[in-house]
Amino acid sequence: MTHKILVVDDNARSRTLFSEVLTSDSYEVIEACNGEEGLKAAKEHNPALILMDIQMPVMDGLACLKLIREDMEIGHVKIVALTSFAMKGDREKFMAAGFDGYITKPIDIDQLTESVNGFIGTREG
């Protein structure tokens, strides 16, 4: 069974990187370039996991997270914050906001794969 992962990030290069890494691990990747598109894609595709950038135009990651959590159909989905915010206390702030995980940018590909596999419940190798 192929698991769907929704990548919500306004940076096209980041989305491409995440997509290449995750598809090479046999995940199906859906992309969205802002929170508004991310919310629509989450409702349409019901992904197993959402990787959500924080700073985006139109709707940021925190606003999108809130709307997803309030939705009965998709509110259960695991959502991991993708952010360049890496100061002391940032992780705790995002976890308190309702994210299930936190990955800092620039992305460590091994950390990304390990985190995704952990949230999806699969372990490769």
C-alpha positions in Angstrom: 0.0 0.0 0.0 1.4 3.4 -1.0 1.0 6.1 1.6 0.2 9.6 0.5 2.2 12.5 1.9 1.2 16.1 1.4 4.0 18.6 1.2 2.9 22.2 1.7 5.7 24.7 1.0 5.9 27.9 -1.0 9.4 27.1 -2.1 9.3 25.1 -5.4 12.8 23.8 -4.9 12.0 22.5 -1.4 8.9 20.8 -2.7 10.9 19.2 -5.5 13.5 17.9 -3.1 10.9 16.5 -0.7 9.0 14.9 -3.5 12.2 13.3 -5.0 13.3 11.9 -1.6 9.9 10.6 -0.6 8.9 9.1 -4.0 12.3 7.2 -4.0 11.0 5.8 -0.7 7.8 4.6 -2.4 5.5 7.3 -1.0 3.0 9.1 -3.2 3.6 12.9 -2.9 1.0 15.6 -3.3 2.3 19.2 -3.4 0.7 22.5 -2.4 2.4 25.9 -2.5 0.5 27.6 0.4 -1.8 26.8 3.3 -5.0 27.4 1.4 -4.0 24.9 -1.3 -2.7 22.6 1.4 -6.1 22.6 3.2 -7.9 21.8 -0.1 -5.4 19.1 -1.0 -5.7 17.5 2.5 -9.5 17.4 2.2 -9.3 15.9 -1.3 -6.5 13.4 -0.8 -6.7 12.5 2.9 -3.0 12.0 3.2 -1.3 9.8 5.8 1.1 12.7 6.7 1.4 16.4 6.0 4.8 18.2 5.9 3.9 21.8 6.5 6.1 24.9 6.0 5.4 27.7 8.5 6.0 30.9 6.6 4.0 31.0 3.4 1.9 33.5 1.5 -1.9 33.4 1.3 -2.2 31.2 4.4 0.7 30.3 6.7 1.3 26.9 8.2 -0.1 27.8 11.7 -3.4 29.0 10.2 -3.6 25.9 8.0 -2.8 23.6 11.0 -5.7 25.2 13.0 -8.2 24.7 10.2 -7.1 21.1 9.6 -7.3 20.3 13.3 -10.9 21.7 13.4 -12.0 19.5 10.5 -13.7 16.3 11.6 -12.7 14.4 8.4 -8.9 15.2 8.4 -8.2 16.6 11.9 -6.5 13.3 12.9 -3.8 13.5 10.2 -0.2 13.8 11.6 1.3 17.1 10.7 5.0 17.9 10.9 6.3 21.5 10.9 9.0 22.3 8.3 10.7 25.5 9.3 13.9 27.5 9.4 12.9 28.6 12.9 15.5 26.8 15.0 15.9 29.0 18.0 15.6 27.8 21.6 11.9 27.3 22.3 10.7 27.2 18.7 10.2 23.4 18.8 8.1 23.6 21.9 6.1 26.5 20.5 5.2 24.5 17.3 4.4 21.3 19.3 2.2 23.3 21.6 0.3 24.7 18.6 -0.7 21.2 17.6 2.1 19.9 15.3 3.0 16.3 15.7 6.7 16.8 14.8 9.2 19.5 13.9 12.0 19.4 11.2 14.3 22.3 10.7 15.5 23.6 7.3 17.8 23.1 5.6 16.6 19.5 5.6 18.8 16.6 6.5 17.6 14.0 4.0 18.3 11.1 6.4 16.3 12.9 9.2 13.4 13.5 6.8 13.2 9.9 5.8 13.5 8.6 9.3 10.9 11.0 10.6 8.4 10.3 7.8 8.9 6.5 8.2 8.3 6.9 12.0 5.1 8.9 11.5 3.8 6.6 8.8 4.7 3.5 10.8 7.0 1.9 8.4 10.6 1.2 8.8 12.8 0.7 5.8 16.0 -1.4 5.8 
